[in-house]
């Protein structure tokens, strides 16, 4: 199966859930997912609508099913639905994204009686399975637009339907919410509507907060001592942005800074901003390097990184091996300095990301690359959007690292 972006936009209009994580490409590119994700409630609704056996189950007098989301589900990307007995697993990019289990009625469902809000449902809807799809739309709206709102994720949904028991009289939908602990992002919620009791857990999605760090005088002096033009590939975010902030002090050279999705703002006169997608032909970039006699290249192009996954191997291989290697092969300049950050995890966690980094490091030892000086410093986790986490961590900025670490400073300036 596949969910197209057009279907997601349509579901936004039907549910009134206009959360940008589902429909705004630029906003989503800066999230922990790196791209837009489907509405969780829409995914469940599509599975129910397209699976005859599941749909038949949800027309019985009583049932329970629970859906657990493991990861975001992406648009325009095929996924499989594996069924084993009463369990359905949604697989996308060889990764389990959702598990849905149908059970007998859950007698242990607990109600939440804290924050309370009321909705109304169309009185003309009578079939229980259609009512459920409408309730899922209400949940999507509540989570995405009300509480937690903008920075929200649905973690799980557990539905109890009992034709012999009334959980709530009248046509009102009542939702209760309670945050488990002020220090943590978990929220418990209960929805009551006639014969339906739906418990759902939500999370407050973490945001990247840029920590501005003062650049010490020694670093500024060293940046000003560079006498040749510089190219920073991927200078709009993360480490690339911090490197640009360092070299902006040098007004005697030309600095070329590339971006793809996020524009680079607040630049100096000597900074030339260039829109460039590393996934396309490198001819434009090679021409830029040779025409402007660029001697220093800082390669910061990146895809979304997750060190705990072994998926996305091709994407990692492209960004961290194929593209930089192809670029170096096409450059004819002599004595060119190439900065390519590696990771301290390269020998600790084996996955697509670390394997691609190690592959690059080994490959550039070949004779054909001897004309270049290539630095691959093994960096710790840095405070960037790549390292967004549900739990607060006091990660260093790149500038703070080179302020305090002489070895890392020497790598940056090729000392």
C-alpha positions in Angstrom: 0.0 0.0 0.0 1.0 3.6 -0.3 -0.4 6.9 1.2 0.1 9.9 -1.1 0.7 13.4 0.1 -2.5 14.4 -1.6 -4.3 12.0 0.7 -2.6 13.5 3.7 -3.7 17.0 2.6 -7.3 15.7 2.1 -7.3 14.1 5.6 -6.1 17.4 7.1 -9.1 19.1 5.7 -11.5 16.4 6.8 -10.1 16.1 10.3 -9.2 19.8 10.7 -5.7 18.6 11.8 -3.4 21.0 10.0 -0.3 20.2 12.0 2.7 21.2 9.8 4.5 17.9 10.5 2.0 16.3 8.1 1.7 18.9 5.3 4.6 21.4 5.3 7.8 20.0 3.7 10.2 22.7 5.0 8.8 22.5 8.6 9.0 18.7 8.6 12.6 18.7 7.2 13.7 20.4 10.5 11.9 17.9 12.7 13.2 14.7 14.3 11.8 12.8 11.3 13.5 14.8 8.6 10.4 14.8 6.4 6.6 14.9 6.5 4.8 12.0 8.2 1.3 10.6 7.7 -1.5 11.3 10.2 -1.4 8.3 12.5 -5.2 8.2 12.7 -5.4 8.2 8.9 -3.0 5.3 8.7 -5.3 3.3 11.1 -8.4 4.3 9.2 -6.9 3.2 5.8 -5.9 -0.2 7.3 -9.4 -0.7 8.7 -11.0 0.4 5.4 -8.8 -1.8 3.2 -8.6 -5.0 5.3 -11.9 -7.0 5.0 -11.1 -9.2 8.0 -10.3 -6.3 10.3 -13.3 -4.4 9.1 -15.6 -7.4 9.8 -14.1 -7.7 13.3 -15.0 -4.0 14.0 -18.6 -4.7 13.2 -19.0 -7.1 16.1 -20.9 -6.4 19.3 -17.7 -5.9 21.3 -14.0 -5.7 20.5 -10.7 -4.1 21.5 -7.7 -3.2 19.3 -4.5 -1.4 20.1 -2.2 0.4 17.7 1.4 1.1 18.7 3.4 3.5 16.6 7.1 2.7 16.5 8.2 5.4 14.0 6.8 8.0 11.6 5.2 6.6 8.4 6.2 8.5 5.2 4.1 9.6 2.2 4.6 8.3 -1.3 6.6 5.4 0.0 5.3 1.8 -0.3 4.6 -0.1 2.9 3.5 -3.7 3.6 0.9 -5.0 6.0 1.9 -8.3 7.5 -0.8 -10.3 9.3 -0.2 -13.1 11.7 -3.3 -14.2 13.5 -4.8 -11.1 15.1 -1.6 -9.0 14.8 -0.9 -6.6 11.9 2.5 -5.1 11.4 3.1 -2.2 9.0 6.6 -2.4 7.4 8.1 0.5 5.5 11.8 0.7 4.4 12.3 -2.7 6.0 11.4 -1.3 9.4 8.4 -2.0 11.6 6.5 1.3 11.9 3.2 0.3 13.4 1.8 -2.8 15.2 -2.0 -3.3 15.5 -3.4 -6.1 17.6 -7.1 -7.1 17.8 -8.1 -8.6 21.2 -11.2 -9.5 23.2 -12.6 -6.6 25.2 -10.0 -5.0 27.5 -11.4 -5.0 31.0 -8.3 -3.2 32.3 -8.8 0.1 30.4 -8.5 3.0 32.9 -10.1 6.3 32.5 -8.4 9.7 32.9 -10.2 12.4 34.8 -8.1 15.5 34.5 -8.2 18.1 31.7 -11.6 17.9 30.0 -12.9 19.0 26.6 -16.1 18.3 24.6 -16.7 17.7 20.9 -19.8 16.7 18.9 -20.3 14.0 16.3 -22.6 13.9 13.3 -25.9 12.4 14.5 -26.5 10.7 11.1 -23.6 8.2 11.5 -24.9 4.9 12.8 -22.6 2.1 11.8 -20.0 1.5 14.6 -17.1 1.1 12.2 -17.9 4.4 10.5 -18.3 6.1 13.9 -14.8 4.8 14.8 -13.3 6.5 11.7 -15.0 9.7 12.7 -13.7 9.5 16.3 -10.2 8.9 14.9 -10.5 12.2 13.0 -11.5 13.9 16.3 -8.5 12.4 18.0 -6.2 13.6 15.2 -7.6 17.1 15.5 -7.4 17.1 19.3 -3.8 15.9 19.4 -2.5 17.9 16.4 -4.3 21.2 17.1 -5.3 21.4 20.7 -3.2 19.3 23.1 -0.3 18.9 22.9 -0.9 20.8 19.6 2.0 21.9 17.3 4.7 19.7 18.8 2.7 16.4 19.2 3.0 12.7 18.3 0.5 9.9 18.9 2.3 7.0 20.6 -0.6 4.5 20.9 -4.3 4.2 20.6 -6.4 1.5 22.3 -10.1 1.2 21.3 -12.8 -0.6 23.4 -16.3 -1.0 21.8 -19.1 -2.7 23.8 -22.6 -2.7 22.3 -24.0 -3.5 25.8 -22.3 -0.8 27.7 -22.7 3.0 27.5 -19.5 4.9 28.4 -21.0 8.3 27.8 -24.6 9.3 27.2 -25.8 11.9 24.6 -24.1 13.0 21.4 -21.0 14.7 23.1 -17.5 13.4 22.8 -15.6 13.9 26.0 -11.8 13.9 26.1 -9.8 13.8 29.3 -6.0 14.3 29.4 -3.3 14.1 32.1 0.4 14.6 31.8 2.2 11.8 33.7 5.1 13.8 35.0 6.0 17.5 34.4 9.6 16.5 33.6 8.7 14.0 30.9 6.8 14.4 27.5 4.2 11.6 28.1 0.5 12.4 28.1 -2.4 9.9 28.9 -5.8 10.6 27.2 -9.3 9.1 27.3 -12.1 9.6 24.8 -15.7 8.6 25.7 -18.5 8.4 23.2 -21.6 6.2 23.8 -20.3 2.6 23.4 -16.7 3.7 22.8 -13.8 4.1 25.2 -10.6 5.1 23.5 -7.4 5.5 25.5 -4.5 7.1 23.6 -1.0 8.1 24.6 0.6 11.1 23.2 4.1 12.7 23.3 5.3 16.2 23.2 7.7 16.2 20.2 11.1 17.6 21.0 12.3 20.7 19.2 15.8 21.7 18.2 17.0 24.8 20.2 20.1 26.5 18.9 22.6 27.3 21.5 24.6 30.4 20.6 28.2 30.1 21.7 30.7 32.9 21.8 33.7 32.2 19.5 36.9 32.8 21.4 39.6 35.3 20.1 42.1 32.6 19.2 39.6 30.9 16.9 38.7 34.2 15.3 42.4 35.0 14.8 42.9 31.6 13.2 39.9 32.0 10.9 41.2 35.4 9.7 44.6 33.9 8.9 43.1 31.8 6.0 44.2 33.3 2.7 42.2 31.1 0.2 38.6 30.9 -0.7 36.3 28.5 1.1 33.3 26.4 0.2 30.9 25.0 2.9 28.6 22.4 1.5 25.5 22.4 3.7 25.9 25.6 5.6 22.3 26.3 6.6 22.1 24.1 9.6 24.0 22.3 12.3 27.8 22.1 12.2 27.9 23.7 8.7 26.2 26.8 10.0 28.6 27.1 12.9 31.6 26.7 10.6 30.1 29.5 8.5 29.7 31.7 11.6 33.4 31.2 12.3 34.7 32.0 8.9 32.4 35.0 8.5 35.0 37.0 10.5 37.4 36.7 7.6 36.4 39.5 5.2 39.5 39.1 3.0 38.3 35.9 1.3 35.3 34.7 -0.6 33.1 32.2 1.2 30.6 30.1 -0.8 27.9 28.6 1.3 25.4 26.1 -0.1 21.9 25.2 1.1 19.1 23.0 -0.1 15.9 23.4 2.0 16.6 26.1 4.5 17.8 29.5 3.3 21.0 31.0 4.8 20.3 34.4 6.5 22.3 37.1 8.0 25.4 36.8 5.8 28.2 39.2 5.1 29.1 40.8 1.8 31.9 38.3 1.1 29.6 35.3 1.6 28.0 34.0 -1.6 24.9 31.9 -0.9 24.3 29.1 -3.4 21.3 26.8 -3.6 22.5 23.4 -4.4 21.2 19.8 -4.0 24.1 17.4 -3.6 21.9 14.6 -5.0 22.0 16.2 -8.4 24.8 16.6 -10.9 28.1 17.8 -9.4 29.2 19.7 -12.5 27.9 23.0 -11.2 29.8 22.6 -7.9 33.0 21.5 -9.6 32.8 24.5 -11.9 32.3 26.8 -8.9 35.4 25.3 -7.2 37.7 25.7 -10.1 36.4 29.1 -11.3 36.9 30.7 -7.8 40.1 28.9 -7.0 38.6 27.4 -3.8 41.2 25.6 -1.7 39.1 24.7 1.4 36.0 22.6 1.2 33.9 21.7 4.3 31.6 18.8 3.4 28.6 19.0 5.7 25.8 17.6 3.4 23.7 15.2 5.4 20.6 13.1 5.4 18.5 12.4 8.6 20.8 10.3 10.9 19.7 7.7 13.5 22.5 5.7 15.0 20.1 3.2 16.5 18.8 2.0 13.1 20.3 -0.3 10.5 18.0 0.9 7.8 18.5 3.7 5.2 21.8 2.1 4.2 21.6 3.3 0.6 20.9 6.9 1.7 23.8 6.9 4.1 26.1 5.4 1.4 25.1 8.1 -1.0 25.6 11.1 1.3 28.7 10.0 3.1 30.5 8.0 0.5 29.2 8.3 -3.1 28.7 12.1 -3.3 31.9 13.2 -1.6 34.0 10.6 -3.4 32.5 11.6 -6.8 33.2 15.2 -6.0 36.8 14.6 -5.1 37.4 12.5 -8.3 36.1 15.4 -10.5 38.2 18.1 -8.9 41.5 18.8 -10.7 42.9 21.4 -8.3 46.1 20.5 -6.5 46.7 20.9 -2.7 43.0 21.1 -1.8 41.9 20.9 1.8 38.8 18.7 2.4 37.1 18.6 5.8 34.8 15.6 6.3 33.6 15.1 9.9 33.4 11.5 11.1 32.0 10.2 14.4 33.2 8.7 17.7 30.6 6.0 17.1 32.4 4.7 14.0 33.9 1.7 15.9 31.1 1.4 18.5 27.8 1.1 16.5 27.8 -0.7 13.2 25.0 0.6 11.0 24.5 2.2 7.6 25.7 5.6 8.8 28.9 4.5 10.6 29.7 1.9 7.8 29.5 4.7 5.1 31.7 7.0 7.2 34.3 4.2 7.6 34.1 3.3 4.0 34.9 6.9 3.0 37.9 7.1 5.4 39.4 3.9 4.0 38.7 4.7 0.4 40.5 8.2 0.4 43.7 6.5 1.5 44.1 5.4 -2.2 46.9 6.9 -4.2 44.6 9.0 -6.4 43.6 11.2 -3.4 47.2 11.9 -2.3 47.0 15.4 -3.8 44.3 16.3 -1.2 44.7 16.9 2.5 41.6 15.3 4.0 40.7 15.7 7.6 38.1 13.3 9.2 37.9 14.3 12.9 35.8 11.9 15.0 33.3 14.2 16.6 31.1 13.5 19.6 27.4 14.1 19.5 26.9 17.9 18.8 23.8 20.0 19.6 22.1 19.8 16.1 18.7 18.9 14.9 20.2 15.5 14.0 20.5 14.7 17.7 17.0 15.8 18.8 15.8 13.5 21.6 12.7 13.1 23.8 14.9 13.5 26.9 16.9 16.7 27.5 20.7 16.2 27.0 23.3 18.9 27.5 25.2 18.4 24.2 28.0 20.7 23.3 27.9 23.1 20.3 30.6 22.7 17.6 32.0 26.1 18.4 32.3 25.2 22.1 34.1 22.0 21.1 36.8 23.7 19.1 37.0 26.5 21.7 38.1 24.0 24.3 39.7 21.2 22.2 43.0 22.0 20.5 43.0 18.9 18.4 39.6 19.6 17.0 40.6 23.2 16.3 43.7 21.9 14.4 41.5 19.6 12.3 39.2 22.5 11.3 42.1 24.8 10.2 44.4 22.0 8.9 47.2 22.9 11.3 
